[in-house]
Each structure stands twice: as structure tokens, then as C-alpha cells.
Amino acid sequence: MACNINVESILGQGIFATTSRKKLQAFPSHNYKPNVISCVAVGPTHKVPQLPWKLVFHEQERPLLSNEKFGIYGGKFVPETLISPLTKLDYEFNSALRDPQFQMDLQVALKDYVGRETPLYFAQRLTDYYKSLNKGIGPDIYLKREDLNHGGAHKINNAIAQAMLAKRMGCKNVVASTGAGQHGVATAAACAKLSLECTIFMGTLDMERQPSNVLLMNHLGAKVKSVEGSFKDAMSEGIRNWVNDLERSYFLAGAAIGPHPCPTMVREFQSIIGKETRKQAMDKWGGKPHVLVACVGSGSNALGLFHEFIQDEDVRLIGVEAGGTGLDSGKHSATMAKGEVGVYHGAMSYLLQDDEGQIIGPHSIGVGLEYPGVSPELSYLKDIGRAEFSTVTDEEAIKAYKRLCRLEGIFPALESSHALAFLDKLCSTLKDGEKVIVNLSGRGDKDAEAVFNHTPKHE
């Protein structure tokens, strides 16, 4: 937010406040432009029951899918202190995209360091399993094997690219926030390769659940700093740390959230997933997939797969959120299903929040899906009906994890298992031989013990 109150007061109470859909609707509709990029604080924080924000809108509208805004979503709801660094980052990002040398270096890193391209794997036994449930009829199921990337997840695609950008900008220190730890491991690895100092903020709850990734980050030379809470708290602390050293530090966003240009950068560097998928589909069966399925926490792996196909209206895009213990239980991370529009961590998107705009704590057995917001771009795709969203419970995700282990000899991350579990609902609705691609966004060794020790819920 471009704020006229003391920045320290914002940092002391949480760097980004929220505002709910009801509060937004209190403003005149003629001011509600799709290129909101700033707001001015006129009073205390959002805990005060009165209307806490006055939104300031620029008059010149931009295209609905511009880099800065996706419909009404996205923007730069940040303190004045961050406007200049974010503007500089936007400039450097776009310059790098147009720089042939940067692009060549990135392609070499993706091939020789990350291990791309990742296979598009035909899951024969998984396909046969679902056909056996429907009289021998059903789709052909393929897995985009992002779990085979260096570091074990899709996160390295973006981490290596942004670390290269940080070095190009002359930054020596990289700061990042992580949830399940996959982005932390990827960032630590990229920084080790490029000789950059690395500090990773991680919630204490997540550190307890993902100790193996904490160990890997330490081995890679990163300073892992604990933050009381979960990923949303680590995100706030990471940005706060960056604000205190803007001249020398680079905040390496791993999720497609936050103020512009962070969501666009992450999506752009993850879009290699969908670009490869299009080429591989053409090579394997001479056409496009019929359905793309990906889990959705904040949205980086889903957008990585989806973005290439947004203009292909004959390709269904399905995002699968964490239903936790059930949508009615209050213990879930189903932002699209249960959220309302608001502002959090510097951008407008769907959020899990109460009537006063206070964040509702998310829950999922897949730690990487525990975030109360979602990508601005996915929020927009939902509104225009281009992408579909569904939910899968903890129990369903665990069953899908075990099923892929037993049928294909592949152990998926619990996050990816949510996408796999949606096949239970999807396959019986499709024609025989239709092509379904599930983004296997990460490997599940980090979750193996949790799954093994899980006690099934009694019906």
C-alpha cells in the first residue's frame, strides 16, 4: 500500500493489512477500475471496526490481462518504501526477458542444472485402475514429472531464474519465505550455485512437519530463521526483512502472490512446464490434452501448467484446492471455494477472511497448500470461467498418495496428491481415450513418514 502513515507502524503490526469484499463495495462503483495499484491508509490498521482504507484508483484502464493487473486482481498494495524497489524489479525483469544472453544462460541452467525437460509420463496402471471402475472406459492419464527436477519440485524453475536476476541486479543477499520447504530448498540450491548469501524464513509449525527440508537448506548453506506460525507468517517476516535492507537484498518470491511484479515473474518462470507439455503432447499423440489438473495453494505450479493453454478454450483447466477435514469444518485451505475478495501481502485476490477482513487460518495435510490467499491471475481465471476449481480432503489426498506409490512406483508430494485424488471425481465423466495431464509438482519423500503414520478417520 502506498501509505501516508509511518512505515514502522505497519511493519510492527504485520506488513500488509487486509480488507474484505464488503469494505471494497462501500466505494463508488465508478471508481472500481481494473488497474488498482495503490491505496492510501487514512487511519489505524484493519483491526479498527471503521472502514480502514481509502482506495485510490488510476483513471487510465489497462487490458484485463496486463502484467500489472488481472481484471481487478493483483496490484501494489504496499508501503511507499517498496514502490521504488518494485518498480525497479519490474524494469529489470522485463529487461532480462528481452536479453538474449540472459535467456541463453537460463536455458543452459534449466537443462544442465535443473534437469529439464521433465518427462510427460503415461501412467498405464493408474489409467487401467480408473478404467476398471467404469467398465473399461476412461481417459488416458499422464503425469508431468516436475518431481524429477533437481531439488524434487517445480520450485527450482523459478528459483534459479530469479537468483540469476538477483545477481544481474548486483544483489549479494537473497531473502525468501517457504512453507513446505520446497521453495526454500530450491532457493538455497540456486544461491549456492551462484555464490549468493541466502536467508530463508519458515514457520515453526512447518519446520516441525518438514524437518528433512530444513536439514537440506542448512546443508546448502542457507540461514534458516524460524517464525512463529506458518507460511503466511514467514511471508510477512521475509518481506519485513527485505524492507530493512532494500539496497543490497533481493526478495525471491516462490509463490504467485504478493505485489506486482512478483506474481507475473513466478508465473513467467514456471510457464516452462506448460510449454514443454504442449510440445510433448504433440509428439506423443499429435494434439493437445483435453484436461489439465494441478493442485492449488497459492498457484505457482497450476499457472506453470495452465498459462500456455489459456487461449486454448478446448482445453479444460482444473485447479484442486485443499479441502482439509471438510469445507464445513473450518479446517481447510479452499480459498476459491470459500474465500472473498480482499487485499493481503500486497495484492488483491480471493482470501479466507471473516467479515472484518481478518485472515482465517488455513489448514491442509499438504503443508505447501496452507495459504489463506491465492494467485491474482487464478482469481481472475475463476471469475471469467476459464478455470474450474474443486476441493479434495486430507483423507482423499492420502489415499491418492498411497495409490500412486503402489500402482506406479512413484511417491508424490501430498500437495500433488490433491490433484491426483481429483481423478476419482473426474475420470468417470470423460470419454474413453481422452488425455488428462496431472502436474506432479513435487516428490513425496518429505511426506512419507507423515503418510505412513497417518491414522485414517473412522467413518
Secondary structure, DSSP 4 states (H G I P E B T S, - for coil): ---SS-HHHHHHT-SS----HHHHTTS-GGG--TT--EEEE-SS-TTSSS--EEEE--SS---TT-SSEETTEE-----HHHHHHHHHHHHHHHHHHT-HHHHHHHHHHIIIII-PSPPEEE-HHHHHHHHHTTTT---EEEEEEGGGSTTSBTHHHHHHHHHHHHHHTT--EEEEEESSSHHHHHHHHHHHHHT-EEEEEEEHHHHHH-HHHHHHHHHTT-EEEEESSSHHHHHHHHHHHHHTTTTTEEE---SS-SSTTHHHHHHHHHTHHHHHHHHHHHHHHSS--SEEEEE-SSSHHHHHHHGGGTT-TTSEEEEEEEEET-TTTT----HHHH-EEEEETTEEEEE-B-TTSPBPPP--SSGGG--S---HHHHHHHHTTSEEEEEEEHHHHHHHHHHHHHHHS--B-HHHHHHHHTHHHHGGGS-TT-EEEEEE-BBSGGGHHHHHHPPPPP-
